Amino acid sequence: MPYAELDFVQWNDRSDEAAGRLARELAARHDLTLVGLRGTVYAGRPHRTALFDRSGLRFALVPGGRPTLGYDAARFRPDRSQSDSYADSAEEYGLPPLAEYLDAMTSPLRDVDLPAMLVAVEAFDPAETPVPPDDPRVGQLVASISHRGDGAGSVRSADGLTVELDHTGQVARAWEVEEVDHDEAMAALAALGLRTTSPDEWEWACGAGATTLFRWGDDSPADGYPVEHRTGAHRTANLWGLAIGQDSYRYEVTTEPTVVCGGDGGVTACGGSGFFLGWLTLATAYRDEDFGRWLASDDGYADETLTRPVISLS
């Protein structure tokens, strides 16, 4: 059987020995290092996760199949806090009833055929360039951080330089990002022997077949936006082992220039549109079509162009 035809059931039904053998074959065929093979559980669903390394980029096996993607708002039963939050937002911004809004902001139900593939565990900006910690610009930025008394974290300067500090205040890493358009980002990925996900592949990679609004269920915190919650189901690796859809500011581009997934660039949170609407941007099937069209237009711009790299199986 071609590797690309491996589906979810076939993969999980294999014995540990057979799964290990297949994982080693995949690693050898695609010049990867097998990092680990283990049983995991996410949102009550079991799965066997396989992780690989390629020159410092980590990938997880995402089986294929014919899943149903998209979302039907008739499924959703909001709790009191979600209903109240949306009612406040609807009154302030003149929004339609919740079910109508959900249908407008999520992709429609559809059955699709998808191949098995290796998907990057973390989002990746192909225009990102490492900067040595001893670069004078890094020292200047660190000095400004120290002057303000900030702790560990990342601070971006005006020229695109970002410095990440560890818990001791030392430079963990530094990098700068060149602004690129969609075509340039795709070309940069191709030069690395990679591609990004299609919109359908992104949904499958994120939700792993979950039929709930979010990959972890239908619930969402009532006391802040996703970026304000540093822990929780949205910060936990999903069923496949991917860190995905965690921060609405960090949306990901797809093969379709006008379709972005996993966020809205922080538009909802920055605009104070209500906590439920802020969490909705992390829904597996979420689509802000207006934001996607603007981003792909001549007026659109982005501080970073995050992709979800894919290694196609052969």
Secondary structure, 3 states (H helix, E strand, C coil): CCHHHCEHHHHHHCCHHHHHHHHHHHHHHCCCEEEEEEEEEECCEEEEEEEEEECCEEEEEECEECCEECCCHHHCCCCHHHHHHHHHHHHHHCCCCHHHHHHHHECCCEECCECCEEEECCCECCCEEECCCCCHHHHHHHHHHHHHCCCCEEEECCCCEEEEECCCCCEEEEEEECCCCHHHHHHHHHHCCCECCCHHHHHHHHHCCCCCCECCECCCCCCCCHHHCCCCHHHCCCCCCCCCCCCCCCCEECCCCCCEECCCCCHHHHCCCCHHHHHHCCCCCECCHHHHHHHHCCCCCCCCCCECCEEECC
